[in-house]
Amino acid sequence: MTHTTEPKPATEERRTPAFTSIEICAGAGGQAIGLHQAGFGHLALVEIDEYAVKTLRLNIEDHEVWSWEREHCDVLPADVTKFEPYQDLDKGADLLAEKGLDLLAGGVPCPPFSHAGKQLGKHDERDLFPRMLHLVEKLKPRAVMIENVRGIMDPKFADYRDWIKARLEGGTYRADDGQTVHEDGLGYTVCKWDVLEASDFGVPQLRPRAILVAFRSDVIEDLKYEWPAPTHEDPVSVAVSLEPSMRERYGRYFNGVHGERARERFDRWLEKARERDAELKGKGGGIAPTLVGGSKKHGGADLGPSRAKAAWKQLGISGMGVANDIEACKEKATEERDLFGADGPMLTVRQAAVIQGFPPEWDFSGGKTAQYRQVGNAFPPPVARAVGKSIIEVLKAAQERDGKD
């Protein structure tokens, strides 16, 4: 079992993917990176946030491993409720028409089902499960992957989950008026709808996510789907994952007027983070609490509610805001706030991205708050990669069974 702490790099060899995907609610690319690493080539990434769209375009243009997407992937700055794949695709239109789609994926908005929100479910205007199912009906992909917060698995949403499953594979569900309703279904088999914990896949964070995986019934047929097994027996701690970047941040000040204090504060942070990890050995380790991206309706970025801030403080980190990056900290002289605060250093956006499992070379567009929100709202790439690989195993087996290339 691997114990590597390094995120899998996005810059690998150029390749022509054997399987294609379209992703809605793509955000800053966490899921897209993981599915890409698993072996999918994206025909479209659909996202409404302007900064996230710029992030996706920036990285696709910048990295050689994404050269196939440069030719075939449309990054669409679109409201998914208005997304019409057969009209809106340009680069990927011919491939979609010729070969169909292997995977439709999406991390539909979480607030309707999150404990931090009001859990209004289907009555929340942000609920995009119906739209996702509409796109399944239109595109008829060979596989479907839907990601959401663990809250959707709560008992209060049992009827709604029954409706989603009935819509996909046929069956009955209980309507709002209490009546039992039968759905014919879209011809899919829901193979698994369960929770995966990000820390089981090398992500140094408590981040449970509910994942639905379904296959078109003629694809799964006599095959068996295997749910991803954890890649890490022991969690990767915040101390291990952030030590290189913390050393780099404080190291800028080791020689100079802040030298003695910088060395003392770095040592203090590392000792506290390691102590917390040792204290929690066998109980989840010294991993981070769940990062949250926050809402545009509220103020600047921080590391979450009071309980999360308290957890960060135990790891030697201040959760009261997000630090400037190394260069901006030096230029703006924000060391007192960013590095030398009483509760410890604040995280930079890049460090938050490490906590989410992003590859080190993945860049983010926009100002500090816009970047942090993209990171905080992301689906960790290592988890998406694991699910993507499990889906590809079935797609490959189906090709072999059916005698297709």
N, C-alpha and C positions, 0 to 999 in steps of 0.2 A: 504494500500500500504506500502510495507516494506521500511525502511530507514536504514537498517543495512549497515555498512561500511566495514564489515569483508568479505573478499572473502570466498566463500564456500570451506571448507577444502577438500583436495584430499583423506584424510584418513577417510573413512567411513567404514561401515560394509562390510564384504565380501559378495558378491552376484554373482549369475549366471545371466548374462544379458539375457533379452528376445530378444534383437535385436543385430545384428552384423554390423560392419562397416569396411571399408578399407579407409585409408586416405593417399593421396599423398601430397607431399610438406609439411610434418608434422611439420617441424621446431623444435622448442624447446617444443612443446606440448600444446600450448595455446588452439587450437581447439580441440585437443585430450582430454584435461582435461574437457572442457565444454561438449563435446559429451558424455564422460564417466559419468559425473555427471548427464546428462540427462537420461542415461540408456542404452547406447550402449556399447557393448564389442568389442574391436578392434581385428580384425584378422590380420591386417598388418598396420604398420606405415612406410611410404616410405619417405626417406629424404636423400639428397645428401651431406649436410654439416657434416663433421666428428664430430665436437663438438656437434652439435644438436643431432646427433645419440647417442653420449655418454650420453647426457642429458636424452634422452628418456629411454635408457637402465638403467641408474643409478636410475631413479625414479620408473620405473616398478619393478626393483629388490628390491627397498628399502621400498615400501609402501604396507601394507597388502591389501588395497583396490584394488590394481592392481594384486592381486594373480591370478585372472582368466587369465589376459593377460600374466602373466609369463608362463602359460601352453599353451596358445592358440594364442599368438600374435607374429608375426615375425616383428622385427624392422630391416628394410632392408636399408643398406647404399647404395642406388642405385640411378642412374640417371633415373628419371621417364620415359624418352623416351625409356629406355631399359627394363622397368619393365614389366614382363609377369606374371600375378598373378597365373595362373594355373601351371606354371613351378617353380616360385620362392618361393611360400609359402611352408613352412614345417610344423610348429606347427598348422597353421590354415587351412591346405589343406583339411583335411577330413571334417571339418565343412562346408567349402565353397562348396565342392563337394556334400555334403549331403543336405544342406538346402538353398544353394544359398546365396546371399548377400542382406542385408536390405538397407544399405546406402553406397554409394560411395561419399566421401567428399574430398575437397581439397581447399587450398588457393593458387591458381596458381599465379605465379610471378606477382608482381604489376608494376614494372618499365615500361612495354610496354604501360601502361594506366595511369600512375601517372603524375601529373603536374610537379613533381620534375624531371621526366625523359623527354625523347624526344617525348613521346606519339606516338611511331611508330606503336603501335597496332600489327596487324597480321604480319607486316613486321619486327618486332623485333624477333630476334632468341630466346629470352627468353619466347615468348608467348607459353603457354602450354594448351590453350583451346583445340586445335585440339587433343592433346594427351589425355586430359581428356575425350573428346567425344569418342575417340577410345576405351578407357577403359570402358566407359558406354556401348558401343556396345558389347564388349567382355563379361563383367560381368553381364550385364542386372540386375543391382540392382533395388530393389523396389523403392528406392528414391535416389535423387542426390542433393548434396549441393555444390555450388561453391562460394567461397569468393574472392573478389578483392577490389581494391580501388574504391572510388566514381567516379574517372575519367572515368571509363569504361562506365558510364551512360551519358557522354558528347555527344552532338549531332554529333560530328565528328565520333563517333563509332556506329552510328545508324545502318548502313548497316551490320557491323560486328555482332552486337547483333541480327539482323534479321537472319543472317546466323546461329548463334548458336542455336537460337530458332527453326529455320526450320530444322536444323540437329536433334534436339531432338524430335520435335512433328510434323514435316512435314509442308510444306508451301513454300512460295517464298521469295527470297531475291535478292538484286541487286548486281551483280558481279562487279569486278574492271572495266570491259569494259563497264559497264552501262546496260548490258543485264539482264533481269529478269530470274532467274533460279529457278526451282522447285526442292524441296527435298522431298523424300518420308517420311523421318523421322525415328526415332528409336523406336517409340511407346511410347513416353513420353508426359506428359502434364506439361508445365511450369506454375506452380501455382502462382508464384510471383518472380519478379526480381526487387528489390528495395533497398533503402539505410536504414540501421539501424545505429543509433548514439550510440556509446558505453556509453556515459554519461547517457543515458536513462535507463541503466541497472546496475547502481552503479559503473561504472568505472570512476575514477576521471580524465578524459581525453577527449579532443575533438578528436574523432577517428571515423569518418563515414566510413562505409564499405558497399559495394554493395554485396548483397547476392542473389543468384539464388537458388530457391527450385523447384524441379520437381519430379513428381512421375510417375512410369510406369502406363500407362493408365488403365490397368486392375486392378491396386491397387486403384487409386483415384476414378475411375468409378463414382459412385453416391455420393461420399463423398465430404465434403468441407474442404479445408485447411484454417487454421486461422493463419495469420501472427502474430509473437510475439508482445504482448503489452508491453509497458515500465513497468519496475518494480519499478522505482523511479520517483516520481513526481518532486522532486528537486535534482539537481546534488549533488554528494558527492564531497566536495572541497578537494583541495590539503592540505589545513591547517588541516582538520580533518583526512585525510588518512595518512599523514606523521608525524603528531605530535608525536605518540608513538616512532617511529624509530628516529626522530630527537632528542627527549628527551634522548633516549638511547645513541645516538652518542655523544651529547654534555655532557651528564651526566658523561661520563668517565673522564671528565676534571673538574668537579665541585669542586673537592677537589684536590688542588695541585697548581702548578705554574701558570696554565692557568685558575684557578677557576673563578676569577672575570670576565675575558673576555669571558669564555665559557658561563656563565650565561647570560651576556649581549647580546651575539650574538644569543643565543637560543631565548631569549625574543624578540630580534629585528626581527628574522626570523618569529616567530609565529605572531607577531603583523602585520607585512607586509602582510603575507599570509591571515590573517583574514580580514585585511582592503580591500584587493583585492577581497575577496569573498563577503564582504558587498557591495562593490562598484558595483559588477556585479549581485547582487541579482535580479532575474527576467529576467536576460539577459544571462543565462547560468552558473552563479556562477563562483567561483574561481577555475576552473578546469585547468588542464595542457594542453598545446598545444600538437599536435600529436607527439609522440615519433617516431623516425626513427632509423632504424638499421644501415643505411649507407652501404657502399660497401667495399668489400675486396680490391678493386683497389685504395681506398683512405686511408688517414691516420687514426689516432686513433679515438676513439669514442668521440662524443660530442652530445649535445641535439638538433642538427638540424641546419637549416639555420638561417640567421640573425634575421628574423622575429620571429622564435621560441625562439631564445635566448633572445630577447627583452621581449617576453611574460613570460619566466621563471624569468627574472630579476624583473618583476612586482610582481611575487610571492615570491620574496626574495631568489631566487636560481640562482646560476651561471650555465650557460649552456655551459661553455667553455671546459668541460671535464667530466669525470666520476671519482668519488672519490674511493679511496680504502675502503674496508670494515673496520669495527671497529677494528678488530685485526691487519690487515695489516697497517692501519693508525697509530696505536700505535707503532707497530714494526718498521715501516719505518720512523716514525716521519714526516708524511706528513700533520700535522694538519693545517699548514699555508695555504696550497693549498686546502685541502679538506673541512675545516670547517671555516677558519677565513679570507677568501678572501673578497675583497672589495664589490663584488656583492652578497655575501652570500655563504652558503655551496653549494658544488656540490652534486649531487645525487650519492649514491652507486648503484651498480647493484640491490641489494635487494630492494631498494626504487623504482627504475625504474620498477621492477617487481610488486610492489604494485600499481603503476600507471597503469599498464596493467591488473590488476585484477588477477594475479597469486596467488594461495594458498601460505601461508607463508612457508610451508615445502617443496615446489618444489625447487629443487637444479639445478644449471646450471654447465656444464662442461667447461673446458678451462680457459684461462687467462681472465683478466678483460675485455679487448676489445672484445674477442670472446663471452663472456657471455653477454655483453651489446648488441651486435648485435643480438644475439638470442632473447633477450627480446624485443628490439626495432622493430624487424620484426614480432612479434607475433600477433595472432588474440586473443583478450581478451577472456579468458575463460567464463566470465558471459554472453557474447553475444552468444558464441557458444552453451552454455547450453540452453539459451532461444530458439534458432533456433532448436536445437536438440529435445527439449521437444515438440515443435510444430510439428515436423516431426513424432515423436513417437505417438502422438495423432491420426494421420491418420493411421499409421501402426497398432496400436491397434484396431481401428475401422474396418479396413479392415479384420483383423483376426476374429473379432467377426462376421462380416457380412458373411465371408466365412466359419465360423464354424471350425476355426483352433485353436489349442492351442497356 
